[in-house]
Amino acid sequence: MRRRRVWIVLTVVVACGCGSGNDHGENLGNLLDRAQGPHLTREDHPDGWQRRDCFLCHPVEDIHQVDRSGTGVLPLADIRKLVARDGLQSCVLCHGDNGVSE
């Protein structure tokens, strides 16, 4: 029973430390300005590199809320629909495989 409580507390602490929890989404800057574009690398994503559980720290309700590219042309509503439909499988299309090989 004690172990179960420890796991519950740890889960809550981890969940609270992830994501932004606001209506402005996550502000990771303009990913298109980087040399590798929106593809993730070990250097820019060290804590999440090679992890498959992206939505643990990037809740669906916080991602793709604001077009930070400065172009004003990202189809955010369509991207959110794609993520809702395909879940984590949709992330690979723009962000690469995050170092995870199948």
Rosetta constraint file for C-alpha pairs under 8 A:
AtomPair CA 1 CA 5 HARMONIC 6.52 0.50
AtomPair CA 2 CA 6 HARMONIC 6.37 0.50
AtomPair CA 3 CA 7 HARMONIC 6.24 0.50
AtomPair CA 4 CA 8 HARMONIC 6.21 0.50
AtomPair CA 5 CA 9 HARMONIC 6.16 0.50
AtomPair CA 6 CA 10 HARMONIC 6.12 0.50
AtomPair CA 7 CA 11 HARMONIC 6.02 0.50
AtomPair CA 8 CA 12 HARMONIC 6.26 0.50
AtomPair CA 9 CA 13 HARMONIC 6.20 0.50
AtomPair CA 10 CA 14 HARMONIC 6.15 0.50
AtomPair CA 11 CA 15 HARMONIC 6.09 0.50
AtomPair CA 12 CA 16 HARMONIC 6.10 0.50
AtomPair CA 13 CA 17 HARMONIC 6.31 0.50
AtomPair CA 14 CA 18 HARMONIC 6.56 0.50
AtomPair CA 15 CA 56 HARMONIC 7.01 0.50
AtomPair CA 15 CA 57 HARMONIC 7.21 0.50
AtomPair CA 17 CA 57 HARMONIC 7.88 0.50
AtomPair CA 18 CA 56 HARMONIC 7.14 0.50
AtomPair CA 18 CA 57 HARMONIC 4.40 0.50
AtomPair CA 18 CA 58 HARMONIC 6.87 0.50
AtomPair CA 19 CA 26 HARMONIC 6.94 0.50
AtomPair CA 19 CA 57 HARMONIC 5.24 0.50
AtomPair CA 19 CA 58 HARMONIC 5.22 0.50
AtomPair CA 19 CA 59 HARMONIC 6.15 0.50
AtomPair CA 19 CA 62 HARMONIC 6.90 0.50
AtomPair CA 20 CA 25 HARMONIC 6.49 0.50
AtomPair CA 20 CA 26 HARMONIC 5.79 0.50
AtomPair CA 20 CA 62 HARMONIC 6.74 0.50
AtomPair CA 21 CA 25 HARMONIC 7.36 0.50
AtomPair CA 21 CA 62 HARMONIC 6.58 0.50
AtomPair CA 22 CA 62 HARMONIC 7.05 0.50
AtomPair CA 23 CA 62 HARMONIC 7.19 0.50
AtomPair CA 23 CA 65 HARMONIC 7.63 0.50
AtomPair CA 24 CA 62 HARMONIC 7.46 0.50
AtomPair CA 24 CA 65 HARMONIC 6.35 0.50
AtomPair CA 24 CA 66 HARMONIC 6.70 0.50
AtomPair CA 25 CA 61 HARMONIC 7.63 0.50
AtomPair CA 25 CA 62 HARMONIC 4.27 0.50
AtomPair CA 25 CA 63 HARMONIC 5.53 0.50
AtomPair CA 25 CA 64 HARMONIC 6.90 0.50
AtomPair CA 25 CA 65 HARMONIC 5.28 0.50
AtomPair CA 25 CA 66 HARMONIC 6.73 0.50
AtomPair CA 26 CA 62 HARMONIC 5.96 0.50
AtomPair CA 26 CA 63 HARMONIC 6.11 0.50
AtomPair CA 26 CA 64 HARMONIC 7.99 0.50
AtomPair CA 26 CA 65 HARMONIC 7.92 0.50
AtomPair CA 27 CA 68 HARMONIC 7.85 0.50
AtomPair CA 29 CA 68 HARMONIC 6.24 0.50
AtomPair CA 29 CA 69 HARMONIC 7.92 0.50
AtomPair CA 30 CA 34 HARMONIC 7.72 0.50
AtomPair CA 30 CA 68 HARMONIC 5.14 0.50
AtomPair CA 30 CA 69 HARMONIC 4.89 0.50
AtomPair CA 30 CA 70 HARMONIC 7.57 0.50
AtomPair CA 31 CA 37 HARMONIC 5.59 0.50
AtomPair CA 31 CA 38 HARMONIC 4.90 0.50
AtomPair CA 31 CA 68 HARMONIC 7.88 0.50
AtomPair CA 31 CA 69 HARMONIC 6.99 0.50
AtomPair CA 32 CA 36 HARMONIC 7.91 0.50
AtomPair CA 32 CA 37 HARMONIC 4.45 0.50
AtomPair CA 32 CA 38 HARMONIC 5.74 0.50
AtomPair CA 32 CA 69 HARMONIC 6.22 0.50
AtomPair CA 33 CA 37 HARMONIC 6.33 0.50
AtomPair CA 33 CA 69 HARMONIC 7.79 0.50
AtomPair CA 34 CA 38 HARMONIC 7.43 0.50
AtomPair CA 36 CA 40 HARMONIC 7.72 0.50
AtomPair CA 38 CA 94 HARMONIC 6.14 0.50
AtomPair CA 38 CA 95 HARMONIC 5.24 0.50
AtomPair CA 38 CA 96 HARMONIC 7.99 0.50
AtomPair CA 39 CA 94 HARMONIC 6.35 0.50
AtomPair CA 39 CA 95 HARMONIC 3.97 0.50
AtomPair CA 39 CA 96 HARMONIC 5.00 0.50
AtomPair CA 39 CA 98 HARMONIC 7.77 0.50
AtomPair CA 40 CA 44 HARMONIC 6.71 0.50
AtomPair CA 40 CA 45 HARMONIC 6.38 0.50
AtomPair CA 40 CA 95 HARMONIC 5.56 0.50
AtomPair CA 40 CA 96 HARMONIC 6.28 0.50
AtomPair CA 40 CA 97 HARMONIC 7.75 0.50
AtomPair CA 40 CA 98 HARMONIC 5.64 0.50
AtomPair CA 41 CA 45 HARMONIC 5.91 0.50
AtomPair CA 41 CA 46 HARMONIC 7.87 0.50
AtomPair CA 41 CA 49 HARMONIC 7.28 0.50
AtomPair CA 41 CA 98 HARMONIC 6.66 0.50
AtomPair CA 41 CA 99 HARMONIC 7.52 0.50
AtomPair CA 42 CA 46 HARMONIC 5.17 0.50
AtomPair CA 42 CA 49 HARMONIC 5.56 0.50
AtomPair CA 42 CA 98 HARMONIC 7.78 0.50
AtomPair CA 42 CA 99 HARMONIC 7.54 0.50
AtomPair CA 45 CA 49 HARMONIC 5.55 0.50
AtomPair CA 48 CA 54 HARMONIC 7.57 0.50
AtomPair CA 49 CA 98 HARMONIC 5.72 0.50
AtomPair CA 49 CA 99 HARMONIC 6.21 0.50
AtomPair CA 50 CA 98 HARMONIC 5.48 0.50
AtomPair CA 50 CA 99 HARMONIC 4.68 0.50
AtomPair CA 50 CA 100 HARMONIC 4.86 0.50
AtomPair CA 51 CA 98 HARMONIC 7.20 0.50
AtomPair CA 51 CA 99 HARMONIC 7.93 0.50
AtomPair CA 51 CA 100 HARMONIC 6.93 0.50
AtomPair CA 52 CA 100 HARMONIC 7.27 0.50
AtomPair CA 53 CA 57 HARMONIC 8.00 0.50
AtomPair CA 54 CA 58 HARMONIC 5.90 0.50
AtomPair CA 54 CA 88 HARMONIC 7.19 0.50
AtomPair CA 55 CA 59 HARMONIC 4.80 0.50
AtomPair CA 55 CA 60 HARMONIC 6.43 0.50
AtomPair CA 55 CA 88 HARMONIC 7.60 0.50
AtomPair CA 58 CA 62 HARMONIC 6.72 0.50
AtomPair CA 58 CA 63 HARMONIC 6.67 0.50
AtomPair CA 59 CA 63 HARMONIC 6.72 0.50
AtomPair CA 60 CA 83 HARMONIC 7.73 0.50
AtomPair CA 60 CA 84 HARMONIC 7.91 0.50
AtomPair CA 64 CA 76 HARMONIC 5.91 0.50
AtomPair CA 64 CA 79 HARMONIC 7.13 0.50
AtomPair CA 64 CA 80 HARMONIC 6.58 0.50
AtomPair CA 65 CA 76 HARMONIC 6.74 0.50
AtomPair CA 66 CA 76 HARMONIC 7.42 0.50
AtomPair CA 67 CA 71 HARMONIC 7.63 0.50
AtomPair CA 67 CA 72 HARMONIC 6.20 0.50
AtomPair CA 67 CA 73 HARMONIC 7.77 0.50
AtomPair CA 67 CA 74 HARMONIC 6.18 0.50
AtomPair CA 67 CA 76 HARMONIC 7.14 0.50
AtomPair CA 69 CA 74 HARMONIC 7.82 0.50
AtomPair CA 75 CA 79 HARMONIC 6.20 0.50
AtomPair CA 76 CA 80 HARMONIC 6.09 0.50
AtomPair CA 77 CA 81 HARMONIC 6.25 0.50
AtomPair CA 78 CA 82 HARMONIC 6.18 0.50
AtomPair CA 79 CA 83 HARMONIC 6.23 0.50
AtomPair CA 80 CA 84 HARMONIC 6.07 0.50
AtomPair CA 81 CA 85 HARMONIC 6.08 0.50
AtomPair CA 82 CA 86 HARMONIC 5.87 0.50
AtomPair CA 82 CA 87 HARMONIC 7.58 0.50
AtomPair CA 82 CA 90 HARMONIC 6.65 0.50
AtomPair CA 83 CA 87 HARMONIC 4.80 0.50
AtomPair CA 83 CA 88 HARMONIC 7.06 0.50
AtomPair CA 83 CA 89 HARMONIC 8.00 0.50
AtomPair CA 83 CA 90 HARMONIC 5.65 0.50
AtomPair CA 83 CA 91 HARMONIC 7.45 0.50
AtomPair CA 86 CA 90 HARMONIC 5.51 0.50
AtomPair CA 87 CA 91 HARMONIC 7.65 0.50
AtomPair CA 88 CA 92 HARMONIC 7.67 0.50
AtomPair CA 89 CA 93 HARMONIC 7.87 0.50
AtomPair CA 90 CA 94 HARMONIC 7.89 0.50
AtomPair CA 91 CA 95 HARMONIC 5.79 0.50
AtomPair CA 91 CA 96 HARMONIC 7.26 0.50
AtomPair CA 92 CA 96 HARMONIC 4.48 0.50
AtomPair CA 92 CA 97 HARMONIC 5.30 0.50
AtomPair CA 92 CA 98 HARMONIC 7.84 0.50
AtomPair CA 97 CA 101 HARMONIC 7.16 0.50
